[in-house]
Amino acid sequence: MDVNQIEELQRMVDESRRIVFFGGAGVSTESGIPDFRSVDGLYHQHYKYPPETILSHSFYMAHTDEFYKFYRAKMLCLDAEPNAAHKKLAELEAAGKLTAIVTQNIDGLHQKAGSQAVYELHGSVHRNYCQRCRKAYDAAYILHSTGIPVCDCGGTIKPDVVLYEESLDQRTLTGALTAIENADMLIIGGTSLAVYPASGLVHYYNGDRLVLINKSATPMDGSADLCIQGSIGAVLGQIKVG
């Protein structure tokens, strides 16, 4: 990234009133949460089963205990704190410039930073429910449980995260789509845009302020009005609000 790119991003932000941010795993890696597809991501580590198999609905149903061993060890990063990107987005929302965050992450760091309008396409580790009586449990309960977490009623507790083979929540999807369609600026950050159907949502943006911020190239780089290769936190951290 160079000074001219940051100045152009600042100009776009200054001229916009309905900014939407669409983010992926790269937003949270700067808070120490591992991603999936980078060289040292979870997909490149060795487990008894591939992560994409473990995090599937069919595996959860057939090998629930094995699922929870992986889930507790790799998916519950409850000590992670929001980074510069999370904080700047919350600041933009508080200033009335950002209308929504659409995230593929399940860590809740946007809310921890103070953001309110967050569409969590893949759910959240902070919401867990009994499959029998629907009683809610927090992430700490899951982390400190052993084996398969069980409700007071005897039912199995399941995380409210979208596993492979499961559909996205329709209400969340509709809200995210509406926000993107109504945006006058769309910032896409920290995502390879390789996960569908979530990544398909960005195609519903029809404005002329499409910004891509990512450490590596994405399939949409050629369509962006501004493309910045770099750390999402380092880039957004330079933007002035107000």
N, C-alpha and C positions, 0 to 999 in steps of 0.2 A: 504494500500500500504506500501511497505517497501523499504529500500535503494537498495536492490538487483533488485527489479522490475524497479526502476527508472534507475539504471545503465544499465539494459538490454535494456530498451527503448532507452536510449541515444546511446547505441552501434548500435541498429537497424537504428536509425536516421542518425548516422554518416556514415553508410555503404550504405545508400540509396540515390538515385538521382531522383527518380520519385515517390515521396510520394503523395498519395491522402488521403484526410480526408473526411470521411462521417459522418455527424453530425445531431443530432436531437434537440428536445426542451431543453434537459439538458444543452446544450451549452449556451443557452440564459437565463435560470433561474437564473444563477449567475449574470446576469445583471438586475435582477428584473422583467423579463418578465414571466408571469405565464405559466405553461405548461398545459396539458390536463389530463394526466392519473395518476399523483401522488395523494397522499391522499388528499392534499389541492388544487389539480388542478381544472380546469374549469369543468370537467365532474362530479366532486363531489360537486359542488355548485348548488344551487337551483334557477332555472329560470322558467319563464312561460312555456318555451319549453326547451327540452334538447339541449345543445350546438351542438351536432352532427346533430340535426334536423335543428337548426337555420343556421348552416353553410353548408347547402345542396343547390344544385342548384334549386330544386323544391320549397324549402321554400323561397329562394331569389326571385324567380319569383312570388310567390303567396303572400308573406308578406314582400315586399321590405322595407317598413318603419320599421317594427319590426326587420328585419335583421340589418339595419343600427344602431338601438339603441344599440344592442349588440356589433356590430362591432366597433363602436366608443368607447364604454365603456371598452371593453376587448381586442381588437386586435390592437389598435393603441397606442403603447407605444413609442411615438416619442422622449421622453426625455432619453430613455435608452442609456447607453454608452457601448462600447466594454469592455469585461473583459480580464483576462490574457490569456484565450484560444484563443479568437479572435486575440489578439495582437501577440501571439507566432506563430500562423498559418500565419499571414501576414509577420512576420519576416522570417519564413521558405521559403515562396514564394519569397521574396525579395532576399534571399540568393541563389536562384536557386535550392532548394531542393524539394520544394512542387510544383506539377504541377497543382493541382486542388482541390477545395473544392466542395463537393456535399452536399447540405444542404436541410433539410426538413423545415427549418425555413423561415419565410416570413418577418423578421424584418429588413433586410439589414445591420445587425451589422458587418458582415464580411467585406463588402465594406467600412463601416465607419472606420474600423480598418486599412484599406489600401489594403485588398486583391483585386486582379483583376480577377483571373480565378475562378469564383463562378458560379456553376450550381444550380439555385434555383428551385428545383423540384416542389414546391408548389406555386411558384410565389412570389410576393412581394407587401407589402402594399404601397410601394413608387411609384408604377405604377398603374394608374387608367385611364380609357378611356371611352369616350362617346360611347355608343352602337349604336348610329346613325351615327355620323360623324367621330368617332375614335380620336377626339381631346384628348390630354393627360392632366392629372391633377396630382398634387403631393398629398402626404398624408396629408399635412397641410390643403389643400383645403377641403378634405373630413372631417377631424377632426372638422373644424370650420364651416362647413355647418350644416344645420338643415333639419330634415325630410329626404326625398330622394334627394340626390345631383343631380342637373340638369345642363346640359351643356348650353352654350350660344345658341346652336341651338334648345334647348328644349328636347334633348335626355337624357336618364338616364345614369348616370356615374356608372360604375361597377369597383370594384377593380380587378387588375390582379392577383388574387389568385385563386388557384385550390380548388373549393368547392367539397364537397362530391357529387358523381354522375357525376362529370366532369372528363375528361381525362387529363393526364399529357401532357405538351407541347412536341411534338415529337422531335423537334430540341434540346431542353434541355435534354431530356431523352437520345438521341443518343450521345450527347457530354459527358454526365456523364458516360455512359456505356463505351465509348471509353477510357476515362481517367482511369477508374477502370481496364479495361482489360490491359492497358499498364503500370500500376503502378508496381513498385518493392517493395512497402510497402503500406499497407492500414491500416489507423488508423480509427476505428469506435468509436465515442464518444458521450455521452449524448443522447443515444437513446435506447429504449426498443426493437427496431427492430420489432415492432408490426404493423406498418402501411405499407400496401401494396397498389400499386406495388412498391413503393419507396424502401422498405427494400429488395426486391428481387434482387436489383442491386448488392448488396455486394457478391452475389454468383458467379459473373462473375470474381472475383479476383482469380487468380491461383498461386500467389506467396507464399513465405514461411515466410513473415513478416506480419502476420495478428495480429493487436493489438486491443484489446477491452478495452475501458475505460468507466466505467459507475458506478453509485452508487449502482445499483441493478443488479441482474443476467439477462442475455439475453439468447435467444435460441441458440446463436452461441458461448457461452462461451467455450464449449467443443472442438470447432474447432479452437480456437485462438492459435497462437504461444505464445502470451503473453496476459494475462487477468488481468487488474488492477481495483479493486473496489475502487472508490474514486471520488473526485471532478475533473472534466475535467480541470478546470482552475488551480487547485493546482498541478495536475500532469504535464500538459504541461508547466506550469510556471517554472518548474525545469529544463527543457531541454535547453541546451546551443547550440547556433547556430554559426557555423563558427569556 
